[in-house]
Amino acid sequence: MDPLSRAFYNLAMRLTEALGSRGLRGATQGTGGAVLVTSARAGEGKSLVTRAVASTSARTDGRKVLLVDANVRRPSLNGVCGIPGGAIGFADCLAMGRPDQMLLYRSNVPCLDMMAVGQSARPDLLFQTGAFRQFLHFYRQVYDLVLLDADTLDATGCLPHLVDGVLLVVDASNTRREVVGGMIEHAGIERSRFLGAVLNKREHHIPGLVYRLF
């Protein structure tokens, strides 16, 4: 295993351990966990990290993983693995309140499914607390891990307040700790919801990606 693959493997294992400590051990032993991946600013490598963690988690012990494009402003999955632009998905679920009607796409990784952002991609839908709770309840019964690739923290609405954990991706070469801390403080999210931070593009460190738990 090359250093970068090992780093993502370690990160996936730490996420599993963190969710397990909260009583979320996967659909085969109870309710699966839902993790929101976000960042302080755009362009910090969040989508790359989310996809790598999703792929690594699905390859490990046959865990069932759902990767959700929850970024209504800058969708990340359109065109990936045959997902067409405008495919029904996450935002439509929030708009209609019917999680069982959503289209899922199989990736080329066994046990990894994906959901597009959807046609009803409006920022106001991210504040639909009841609809998002229904979404989480449905898919946590089906998957061991639900990973939501979201927008920047200030544009995630109610999502970080309701998931089982939040993972921050930080461009260590360009984003100061004060910026991240200020955004967390402004968002008013309980510190206990944060699982940790991935330091991306860190200088003088191989493989260039590390993780740190708070």
Secondary structure, 3 states (H helix, E strand, C coil): CCHHHHHHHHHHHHHHHHHHCCCCCCHHHCCCEEEEEEECCCCCCHHHHHHHHHHHHHHCCCCCEEEEECCCCCCCCCCHHHCCCCCCCHHHHHHHCCHHHCCCEECCCCCEEEECCCCCCCHHHHHCHHHHHHHHHHHHCCCCEEEEEEEEHHHCCCHHHHCCEEEEEEECCCCCHHHHHHHHHHHCCCHHHEEEEEEECCCCCCCCEEEECC
